[in-house]
Amino acid sequence: MCHEASGVALTESIGVGKGTVTLEDFDHADAIFVLGQNPGTNHPRMLEPLRQALERGAQVACVNPLRERGLERFQHPQKPIEMLANQDAPTHSLYLRPNLGGDLAVLRGIAKYLLQWEREALASGGPAVFDRAFLAEHTRGIDDYLAAVDATPWPQIEQQSGLGREEIRHAAQVYRDAGRTIVCWAMGITQHRHSVATIQEIANLLMLRGNLGKPGAGACPVRGHSNVQGDRTMGINERPPAALLDALEHHFALPMPRQPGHNTVECIQAMLAGEVQVFIGLGGNFAQATPDSPRTRQALRNCALTVQISTKLNRSHLTMGREALILPCLGRTDIDRQACGPQAVTVEDSFSMIHASRGQLEPLSTQMRSEPAIVAGIAAATLGKRPVDWLWLVEDYARIRELIAATIPGFAGFDHRLHRPGGFYLAMPPRAGNGTPPAAAPRSRRMRCPPSCCRSKRASPASAPI
């Protein structure tokens, strides 16, 4: 739900619906842009890398309608002298406060300045602003995109962004002068009507300067939950890719459903219409996390059965269908004992690192089951041993990982690689860079032109987006 817009936008723009940076890239970035994100509240471990970036001379540009304390200054709780002396350090070098929903206009303004400076460089014979070699080798649609930038008037940009041209020019200079730039964003970008177009504008900016596929640069959608990115990698999608369905059909010799399912909003609408009668929540707080909680709660009440598989109680448990089940499950801190001994589950973080997670605490009850065991139990009760012996699979999670290795790209030797200290990095084509062989590197990243490029004089940024 939270980063669905990131997945859609990035898949269309760069071919993969996730970020392209690792944590180490923050140590090499010349500039870091933070849009629609409040690290102090939601990603506190990010504050120290931002402060360290400033200390080594990098620029940190924050774009946020509110002045967030964590984006202004940071006092490290693990440094006693700093705490006792009430010292802190800045976490930004530039702070822009656009209108709500005005981020796309800010980004378009930056692109407009870059285009102006690129033309001046061509006319004068000065250093290029665009990475011309990258654009020629790795992108398509550049002419259409630059035409859209040209057609976007400055009064519209200023009106929708709420910023003056000099403020946007300053941000554009920071981006132009940086050899390597990371752009981070979170739900302040994704939870807007025009979120997909905004994220694609981020991707366009990164491509203009060749900030994909090299150290210290790239796209960084900052996710919050421990395994939300891993879910998508495993194919949790209402429109799973054809390659995954083909691999599953080949391995299990069974036809896979090809009709699209429901996304979050469509699921709520289907429950309200009575088309969906059973809701199963595997973790999360569905009623509270969706944008329209009253409507979502009514949709849940319409169901014949609601099932919540949870590590702890939350408000969604108070909204029930005509019948309701709450199934307590093991958390990641609990020891997960199966027939073959204690098990490890796996997670993928925002930087595409795959880690093993092993609990250390005794479960509160011997009746509590793990999430894999609950899902396998439902499958066994429903399908028997078709197309696999579900209960046999959860006796040893390595058996599940063998199936993943056989059907999901990038997971060859999954169980063996998991024993590496710190886990392993799941490689992706957009990060492969210009130095990889042509057969491995993506040769075409789409410069997306948002379908709603403004021509209108309407006052509302929401109704007339750039």
Secondary structure, DSSP 4 states (H G I P E B T S, - for coil): -TTHHHHHHHHHHHSSSS----GGGGGT-SEEEEES--HHHH-GGGHHHHHHHHHTT-EEEEE-SS--HHHHEE--TT-HHHHHTT--EE--SEEE-PPTT-HHHHHHHHHHHHHHHHHHHHHHT---SS-HHHHHHHEE-HHHHHHHHHHS-HHHHHHHH---HHHHHHHHHHHHH-SSEEEEE-HHHHTSTTHHHHHHHHHHHHHHTT-SSSTT-EEEE---STTHHHHHHTT-SSS--HHHHHHHHHHH-SPPP-S----HHHHHHHHHTTS--EEEEESS-HHHHSS-HHHHHHHHHTSSEEEEEESS--GGGGS--SEEEEEEB--TTB--EETTEE--EEEE-TT-EEEEE---B--S-TT-B-HHHHHHHHHHHHHTTSSS-HHHHTT-HHHHHHHHHHHSTT-TTHHHHTTSTT-EE---HHHH-TTS-TTTS---EE----TT------S-TTTS--
